[in-house]
Amino acid sequence: MDSAEITGLILAGGRGSRMGHVDKGLQIFRGAPMALHVLMRLQPQVGQMMINANQNLGPYESFGLPVWPDEIGGFEGPLAGMQTGLVHCETEYMVTAPCDSPFLPEDLVSRLAEGLEDARVDLAYAVTGEGETQQSHPVFCLMRATLNRSLEAYLRAGGRKIEAWFRQENAAQVRFDDEAAFRNINTLEDLKRYEAS
């Protein structure tokens, strides 16, 4: 799969309620907004980039990328952000990453692409661990842009659970060894702890 055919979407559309209702992606981490760390890791892996955000659009636009608020409702969760991205996606594929995961793998996209092609499906997402310790990371996913119609129908029918839609689409799991790469910074305590580590 050619990386030029993949658009990267940073999901920054949440309320940041666990961080005291601040915009997580704009919190400063090691000298730069968290979403900018995500951008710097994801951008070299894809052809184009965009951001889904429902507040503080100006600061996100200052990154030099298109910024799109949710098409369906607002603050409806990551699936609404993904659906918004698919509406504006001009490439064959789209990959997503949350704005609060500054350590994401530098081979995220190539590994997801390999998993998607091997399984001959339209959607693949990251998992770490095995057996009882297996952890899904569904907001790190690669999908065909043609899934927009299916996702829009699911959301309009009231669906919000990301893994229920993934099951519906027979999504492939792609195993990554480095669990730390998928750490997300949800609270101010997390921010301080990872800042120092």
C-alpha positions as CSV (number, residue, x, y, z in Angstrom):
1,M,0.0,0.0,0.0
2,D,1.4,3.4,-1.0
3,S,1.5,5.8,1.9
4,A,0.5,8.6,-0.5
5,E,-2.9,6.9,-0.7
6,I,-3.4,7.2,3.1
7,T,-4.7,10.3,5.0
8,G,-3.9,10.6,8.7
9,L,-6.6,11.9,11.0
10,I,-5.8,13.2,14.5
11,L,-8.9,12.7,16.8
12,A,-9.1,15.8,19.0
13,G,-12.9,16.1,19.2
14,G,-13.5,15.0,22.9
15,R,-14.4,17.2,25.9
16,G,-11.3,16.3,27.9
17,S,-13.5,15.6,30.9
18,R,-10.9,13.4,32.7
19,M,-8.4,16.2,32.4
20,G,-10.7,18.8,34.0
21,H,-12.5,19.7,30.8
22,V,-9.5,21.2,29.0
23,D,-8.6,20.5,25.4
24,K,-6.2,17.5,25.7
25,G,-4.6,18.0,22.3
26,L,-3.5,21.5,23.2
27,Q,-2.0,20.7,26.6
28,I,1.8,21.4,26.5
29,F,3.9,18.2,26.8
30,R,7.7,18.5,26.5
31,G,7.5,22.0,25.1
32,A,4.7,21.5,22.5
33,P,1.0,20.8,22.3
34,M,0.3,17.0,22.6
35,A,-1.5,16.9,19.2
36,L,1.7,18.4,17.6
37,H,3.7,15.4,18.9
38,V,1.1,13.1,17.4
39,L,1.3,15.0,14.1
40,M,5.1,14.8,14.0
41,R,5.0,11.1,14.5
42,L,2.1,10.4,12.1
43,Q,2.8,12.8,9.2
44,P,5.9,11.0,7.9
45,Q,3.8,7.8,7.6
46,V,1.0,9.2,5.4
47,G,0.3,11.3,2.3
48,Q,-2.0,13.9,3.9
49,M,-3.1,15.0,7.3
50,M,-6.2,16.5,9.0
51,I,-7.6,17.1,12.4
52,N,-11.1,16.4,13.9
53,A,-11.8,19.0,16.7
54,N,-15.0,20.4,18.2
55,Q,-13.5,23.3,20.1
56,N,-10.5,25.7,19.8
57,L,-10.4,25.3,16.0
58,G,-8.1,28.3,15.6
59,P,-5.2,26.8,17.6
60,Y,-5.5,23.5,15.7
61,E,-5.6,25.4,12.4
62,S,-2.3,27.0,13.3
63,F,-0.7,23.5,12.7
64,G,-1.3,24.2,9.0
65,L,-3.8,21.4,8.5
66,P,-7.5,21.2,7.7
67,V,-9.6,21.0,10.9
68,W,-13.1,19.5,10.8
69,P,-15.8,19.5,13.6
70,D,-18.1,16.5,13.9
71,E,-20.5,16.1,11.0
72,I,-23.0,14.2,13.3
73,G,-23.8,16.0,16.6
74,G,-20.8,17.1,18.5
75,F,-18.7,15.3,21.2
76,E,-20.3,12.0,20.1
77,G,-17.0,10.1,20.6
78,P,-14.3,8.8,18.3
79,L,-16.6,7.1,15.8
80,A,-18.2,10.5,15.0
81,G,-14.6,11.9,14.5
82,M,-13.8,9.0,12.2
83,Q,-17.0,9.5,10.2
84,T,-16.1,13.2,9.8
85,G,-12.7,12.3,8.6
86,L,-14.1,9.9,6.0
87,V,-16.4,12.6,4.6
88,H,-13.3,14.8,3.9
89,C,-10.9,12.0,3.0
90,E,-9.6,12.3,-0.6
91,T,-7.4,9.2,-0.5
92,E,-8.3,5.6,-0.7
93,Y,-7.5,4.9,3.0
94,M,-7.6,6.8,6.3
95,V,-5.6,6.1,9.5
96,T,-6.6,7.6,12.9
97,A,-4.7,8.4,16.1
98,P,-5.9,10.2,19.2
99,C,-4.5,13.6,20.1
100,D,-3.3,12.4,23.5
101,S,-0.9,9.6,22.4
102,P,2.4,11.3,21.7
103,F,4.4,8.0,21.7
104,L,2.6,6.3,18.8
105,P,4.7,3.8,16.8
106,E,6.7,5.1,13.9
107,D,5.7,2.0,11.9
108,L,2.0,2.2,12.9
109,V,0.7,2.8,9.4
110,S,2.9,0.2,7.6
111,R,2.0,-2.5,10.1
112,L,-1.7,-1.7,10.0
113,A,-1.6,-1.7,6.2
114,E,0.1,-5.1,6.1
115,G,-2.5,-6.5,8.5
116,L,-5.4,-5.1,6.5
117,E,-4.0,-6.5,3.2
118,D,-3.2,-9.9,4.7
119,A,-6.7,-10.3,6.2
120,R,-8.3,-8.9,3.0
121,V,-10.6,-6.7,5.0
122,D,-11.4,-2.9,4.9
123,L,-10.5,-2.1,8.5
124,A,-7.6,-3.0,10.8
125,Y,-6.7,-1.8,14.3
126,A,-3.9,-2.2,16.9
127,V,-3.8,-4.6,19.8
128,T,-1.1,-5.3,22.4
129,G,-0.5,-8.2,24.7
130,E,-2.0,-11.7,24.4
131,G,-4.7,-13.8,26.0
132,E,-6.1,-12.3,29.2
133,T,-3.6,-9.4,28.9
134,Q,-4.6,-8.4,25.4
135,Q,-5.5,-4.8,25.1
136,S,-7.4,-3.3,22.1
137,H,-6.4,0.2,20.8
138,P,-9.3,0.8,18.4
139,V,-8.7,4.5,17.9
140,F,-5.4,3.5,16.2
141,C,-7.0,2.1,13.0
142,L,-6.7,2.1,9.3
143,M,-9.8,1.8,7.1
144,R,-10.9,2.1,3.5
145,A,-12.6,5.5,2.8
146,T,-15.6,3.6,1.3
147,L,-16.6,2.6,4.9
148,N,-18.1,6.1,5.3
149,R,-21.6,5.0,4.3
150,S,-21.6,2.1,6.8
151,L,-20.3,4.2,9.6
152,E,-22.7,7.0,9.0
153,A,-25.6,4.5,9.0
154,Y,-24.4,3.0,12.2
155,L,-24.1,6.4,13.9
156,R,-27.5,7.6,12.7
157,A,-29.1,4.4,14.1
158,G,-27.7,5.5,17.5
159,G,-24.6,3.3,17.5
160,R,-21.6,4.7,19.5
161,K,-19.6,1.6,20.5
162,I,-16.4,1.5,18.4
163,E,-15.8,-2.2,18.8
164,A,-19.4,-3.1,17.9
165,W,-19.0,-1.4,14.6
166,F,-15.6,-3.0,14.1
167,R,-17.1,-6.4,14.6
168,Q,-19.8,-5.5,12.1
169,E,-17.1,-4.7,9.5
170,N,-15.0,-7.9,10.4
171,A,-12.0,-5.7,11.4
172,A,-8.6,-7.3,11.6
173,Q,-6.4,-7.1,14.7
174,V,-2.8,-6.2,14.2
175,R,-0.5,-7.1,17.1
176,F,2.2,-4.6,18.3
177,D,4.8,-5.6,20.9
178,D,5.5,-2.1,22.4
179,E,2.6,-1.5,24.8
180,A,4.2,1.8,25.9
181,A,3.8,3.3,22.4
182,F,0.0,3.3,22.9
183,R,0.0,5.1,26.2
184,N,-2.5,7.9,26.2
185,I,-2.3,10.9,28.5
186,N,-5.8,11.3,30.1
187,T,-5.2,13.2,33.2
188,L,-3.0,16.1,34.4
189,E,-1.2,13.5,36.7
190,D,-0.4,11.4,33.5
191,L,0.9,14.6,31.9
192,K,3.3,15.3,34.7
193,R,4.4,11.7,35.1
194,Y,5.2,11.2,31.4
195,E,6.7,14.7,31.1
196,A,9.4,13.6,33.5
197,S,10.0,10.0,32.2
